[in-house]
Amino acid sequence: MTIEVTIKLTKGHVFLTGESVECSISFSHQLSANHTISQSNSNTVENVAWGSVQIYCHCFTSPKVNKDNKLQSNDTPMFAGTSLAITPESGLTVFSTKPKILFCDLKLYPGQTKTYNYKEKIPNDAPPSYRGQLVKYCYKITVGTQRVNHPVKLLKVPIRVLPLIEVSMSDAGEIYNETTEELTPTNPFLEVRQNENPLNLALQTLQNITARRNPNFYMISNKRGKVARFCLFKPAYKLGEDIVGSLDFTVATVECMQLSVALQCQEEALGLQETKLHTFSRHHEVCFGFQHTQLVLPIPLHVTPAFTTKLVNLKWNLHFEFVTIASKKHETIKSPDNWQAPSEVAIETMVWTLPIRLYSTTPAYVAQGIQSNDIHTLFIR
């Protein structure tokens, strides 16, 4: 006889902190090939002793981070471990929900299925899912069950948790008014409802922040003069958006031959002089003689927005590299009628880093961009 345990994530596999994880958990008694009608019901009934479900977040750190930050004492977990952790895992459980008992002493007849709905909220201050070089945070839904006189079996389903900015109810009026003024037509009859869901308020604030266009201009210079004028059309972005900017070389007094711009996250272990850089999208262009150019950097859906925990601080930057001419005799002449390219050019490289703000987006959008199986099955024989 076989018991089939199935988890179906009804809202997908991506969630925001402060959001509720919802899934249905089914236990089914599968008919075996040699099952015959002549067998009595008493011989074919399967007894399942118990079923339980729990969500937990496991933290893995590099040896240096674990040693210098004393993870065991400083990052105290809500529970010392999960009650469903039959086999110990490496790392440390930094968050776990209270186990929920789905049933005790469940009897299943051949072909019968019992389905249970599970809903659990992820706290606002829980760490997000993250796979870095110094720290990793991994979330799983674990269903444990045991047939009578059989060992315990576990079905572990990975989920992804994104960080979300926190919004207090006292800020609701201001947020609603800003959003109304900027993103919707003025409505004098629109009032802030006091019972507005904090999660919806946070999502609305996120939309308001990332939709606002606020061009910022930066004069990029080295010790010899101006290299370019950079315009970033807005400072805050969501996952899946494109970072768009423009470069103006008409103001330059130093000729730029080529440039490279990369979307870069900076992973910093708190309390340590330890920083890791991760580069994602990159724009490279030979711009010798250009007056203007633009850059477009897509933000991948699989990256983690900026966040801070007791162990790590994650920030996002635009990292520029400019290759400029180091000698004036090779710089572009304004009227180059008979100008010929030199065989050798003395160059120098300068770097510049511009911080940006990167936020989460709606979980459904991330789930569509990153395909994942929302149904997971375990067979117990």
N, C-alpha and C positions, 0 to 999 in steps of 0.2 A: 504494500500500500504506500501511496505517496501523498504527502501534504505539500501543497503549493502555497507559498507566502508571496503576496504581491503588494508592492507599494506603488501607488499612482500619485504623483505630485500634481494636484489639481490646478495650481497656479504657476507651474513651471519650476525650474531649479534655481532661479535667481531671486533673492530677496533683499530688502533694505533693513538696516537696523531700525528697530521700532515696529517692523511689520510682522504679521503673523504667518507662520509656516502652516500650510494646510495640505493634507494628504489623506487618501483613503487606503486602508490596510485590509487586505482580504486573505482569508484562510480557506483553502478549498481542498476537499478530499477527492483526489483524482482516481478515476476508475482504472484498475489495472487490466492488462490484456487477458489474464486468466480468470477474471472475475466472472462468475456464473450466477444465473438467477437462483440456482438451487442452494446457494449459500444463504444461511440465515442472517438476518439483520444484526443479531447479537455478535456474530463473528466478524462482521465487516465494519462495525462502528469504530471510528478512530477517536481516542481520547487524547486531547491536548491539555497538558496540565495547566499552563499559563501562557500569557502573551503580554509583553510590555514594550513600550516605546519611549525613546529619549533622544534629545538633541544635545550634542556636545561640540566644543571647539577645542582642538588639540594644537598646542604650540610646540614647534621645533626650532631650536636655536643652534647657531654655530658654537663650537666648544668655548671660544673666547667670550662670546656674549653671555653664555650660561655661567661661566666662571666668574667674570668680572661684575656681572649684575646680580649674582646670587639669586637666580630665578626662583629657586624653591622657597626663599623667604620673602622676597619683595613682591613677586607677582602671585600672591596667594589665590588659589582658585576658589570658586564658589563652593565646590565640593572637592574633596580630596581625590576623587576619581569617579568614574561612572559605575553604577551598579551593574551595568550590562557588560563591563569589560572583563570577560572571562579570561581572555589571554591578554597580558599586559602589553601596552604599546610604548614605544620610545617617546620621549618628550613629556609634556605636562598638560593636563586638562585645565585650561584657564576659564572655561565656562561650560556649565551643563545645566539643563533643565531638570526639574524633579521627574523621576520616572513615572509614567502613567500606565496603570494596569488596564489592559484592554479587556481581559477576561480571566477567569479561573475555571478549570474543569470544563473545557469545551468539548462537546460531543458532535462529531461530524459523520453523517451517513455518506455513502458513496455518491459522488456527484453534487454534494451539498457545499455551499459557499456561505461564509459569514464575513460581512464587511463592517469595518469600524472606521469612523471618521476621527481624525486627529488634528488638533489645532493648538499651536503654541507660539507665543510672542517672543521675538528676539529682543532683548533689552536695547535701549538707545545707546548705552555705553559699552556694548559688546564690541570686541575688535572685529574688523572686516576680514574676509578671506584675502590671503596674501601669500605669495610664494616668492620670497626674496632670497638673497644670498646669506643674510645675517639672521633673519627671522622668517618663519612660516606660520600662518594660521590656517587651519583646515577644519571645515565644518562637516558633520555627518549626522544623518538621522539613523538611529540604530533600533532595529526591531529584534527583540529576543523572544524566543519561544522554546518549549520543550514538550516533546511527546512523552507519555508515561513510559518509564523505564528506558529512556533514551537520553543522550547527552544534550546539553543546551546548544541551540543553533542561533547564529546572529546574521542578520541581513543589514549591511551598512550601505547607506545611500549618500553620496557626496552632494552637497548643495553649496551655492555661492552666496556670500553675504556682502553687500556693498555698504560703505559708510554714508550716512546722511546727516546734513547739518541739522542741529537742534533748534527748535523754535518754541519759545514759551508762549503761553496764552496771552500774556501782557503785551506781546509784540504783534498779536494777531491783527489788531486794527491798523497799525502802521503798515504791515506787510500787505494787507488787503487793499489799502488805499493806494500804495505805490503800484501794486499790480494793476489795479483798476485804471489808474492814470496812464500807465505806460503801455499796457498790452490790450486794453479793451476800451470801447467808447465810454465817455462819461455817463454815468447813470446816477442821478440824485437820489433814487429810491433804493439803491443797493446798500445794504447794511451788513456789518460783520455779525455773523451768528456766533453767539457765545459757546455753543456746543460743537463748533467746528472741530473735526478730527485733527489732532496734532500732526499726524502723518501727512494728511492732505495739505495742511498749512506749510509743512516743510517742503513738500513737492512743489507747491505754488511759489514758495520763496526761491527754490532752486531754479524754477523756470524764469522767475523775474530777474534773478542775478545773471544768469547765463544768456538771456535774451537782450539785455541792455547793451547797446552799442555805445562805447565810450573810447574813441580813438586816442591813443597816447603816442607821442612822438619822442624819439630818442636820437640825440646826436652822437654818433659813434666816432671816436677819435683815438689816435695813438699819439706818441710823443712828437711826431712830425706834422700832424695836422688832422683835418677832418677826413674821415673815410667814407661815411654815408649817413643819411638820415633815414631812420627806420620808423615805420608806422605800424603799430599793432591795433587792429580795429576794435578789439575788446579784450579785457584782461582775464575773463572767466569763461571756462568752457566745460561742456559735458562730454562723457564718453561717447564716441562715435562721431563727434563733430570734426570739422576741419579748422585748423588754425591758419588764418589768412593774414598776411602782412605784405607791406611793400617797402622797397628800398629806393631811395633817391640819391643818385650819385652826382647830380648837378651842383650840389653844394660842396663837393669834395675838393680838397687841396692835395690829397694823396690818392694816386691811382690804385684801384682795386682790380686785381687780375681774376681772382676767382673767390667764391665763398661757399661755405657749407653750413647748414643749419640743421640741428638735430633736436628732436623731442627727447628729453632726458629726465629720468627720475633719480632722485638722490635719497638713498636709504642710509639713515644715520642711527647708529646704536646709541641710545641715550646713556650718558655717563662714561662713554668711551671715545677715544679719538679714532673711531673706526667708521668709515664712510664707503659705501659702494654705489657706483653709478651704473645705470642701465639705459642703453640707448635704443630707441624704437624707430619712429619715422625719421627719415633724413632727406634733406633737399640739398642738391649739389649743383652748382652752376658756374660756368666760365663767363665772367661778366666784364672782361676787358673792353673798354670803349662804350659800355652801356651807360645810358642816362637814367633809366629806370628799370626795375625788375620787380617781380613779386614772388612770394613763396606760399605754398599750400602744403601743410603737414596734417595728414589724417591722424586722428587719435584712435588707436585700436580699442575694441570693445573688451578685450581680455585683460587689460591693465587695471590696476587698482588706483582709485583716486587718492588724493592726499589725506593722510590721517596721522594720528599720534596716539600711542599707547605708552605704558610704563617702560617698554623695551625699545621701541623704535619710533622714529619720526620720518615720515615719507613726504617729500616735497617734489615739485615739478618745475623744470626750467626749459627755456630755449637756449641751446648752446651754439654760439656762433664761432666760426673760424674764418678769418679774412686773410687772404694772401695778397699783400700789397707790394708795390714797387719800392725798393729801398733807395733808389737813386733818381734824382730829378731828370737826368739826361735821357732817361728812357720813358718818361711820362708822356702821355698822349698830347700831341700838338693840337691846338684848337682848329687849325685849318690844315690838315695833313694831306696836301695835294700830292707830294712826292714822298710821303712817309713810307718807310720800309720797316718791317718787324726786325728787331735786333736778334742776333743769334743767341745771345746770352743776356739774361736780366737778373740783376741782384734783387732778391725778394726777402721779405720778412713776414712772419705770421703772427697775428694777434688773435686772442680769444676774448669773448665777451659772453656773459651769462645773464639772462633775463628771467626772473621768477614769473611764473604764471600760476593761476588757480585752476585746478582741475577737480570737477565734482562728478558725482554719480548721475545716472539718468534713470528712466523708468525701467524696472526689471524686465518687463515684457519686451522692450526694445533690445536689451542685451541678450535675452533668451532667443530672439529671432535671429540675431547675428551670429550667435555661437550655438550651433545645434547640439543638443544633448538629449539622451533618452530620459523621458519623464516616468517611465514604467520600469521597475526593477523586480526581479523574481528570484526566489530561493526555493529549491526543491528539497524536501526532507523525506528521506526514504528509510 
